[in-house]
Amino acid sequence: MNKEQMKGSAKEAAGKVQQKAGEMTGSTEHELKGKAREESGKMEKKAGDAKEHIKDDSSHRNKH
């Protein structure tokens, strides 16, 4: 797991918590900010996944 994957996962989790807190308190603003943070985390995680895939693919090519 690389840095982008870890940061993305943490941001996604924080967004879910913020969104749920907004729901529980009736704060639409916090719900929306939480959803945005969650989506940002998902994108960051996917970028990290892509980097990891490229790294794995290039290491396999170098072995052959």
C-alpha positions in Angstrom: 0.0 0.0 0.0 1.4 3.4 -1.0 1.0 6.8 0.5 -1.8 7.9 -1.8 -3.8 4.7 -1.0 -3.4 5.3 2.7 -4.2 9.0 2.5 -7.2 8.3 0.3 -8.6 5.6 2.6 -8.2 7.9 5.6 -9.9 10.8 3.8 -12.7 8.5 2.7 -13.3 7.3 6.2 -13.2 10.8 7.6 -15.7 11.9 5.0 -18.1 9.1 5.9 -17.9 10.1 9.6 -18.4 13.8 8.8 -21.4 13.0 6.5 -23.0 10.8 9.2 -22.4 13.5 11.8 -24.1 16.0 9.5 -27.1 13.6 9.1 -27.4 13.1 12.9 -27.2 16.8 13.7 -29.3 17.9 10.7 -26.5 19.9 9.2 -26.8 19.7 5.4 -23.5 21.6 5.1 -21.6 18.9 7.0 -23.3 16.2 5.1 -22.2 17.7 1.8 -18.7 18.5 3.0 -18.4 14.9 4.2 -19.6 13.5 0.9 -17.1 15.7 -0.9 -14.3 14.5 1.3 -15.3 10.9 0.9 -15.3 11.2 -2.9 -12.0 13.0 -2.8 -10.6 10.2 -0.8 -11.9 7.6 -3.2 -10.2 9.4 -6.1 -6.9 9.7 -4.2 -7.1 6.0 -3.4 -7.8 5.1 -7.0 -4.8 7.2 -8.1 -2.7 5.3 -5.6 -4.1 2.0 -6.9 -3.1 3.0 -10.4 0.5 3.9 -9.3 0.7 0.6 -7.5 -0.5 -1.3 -10.5 2.1 0.5 -12.8 4.8 -0.2 -10.2 3.9 -3.9 -10.0 3.6 -4.2 -13.8 7.0 -2.6 -14.4 8.7 -4.8 -11.8 7.3 -7.9 -13.5 8.6 -6.7 -16.9 12.0 -6.2 -15.5 12.2 -9.7 -14.2 11.5 -11.2 -17.6 
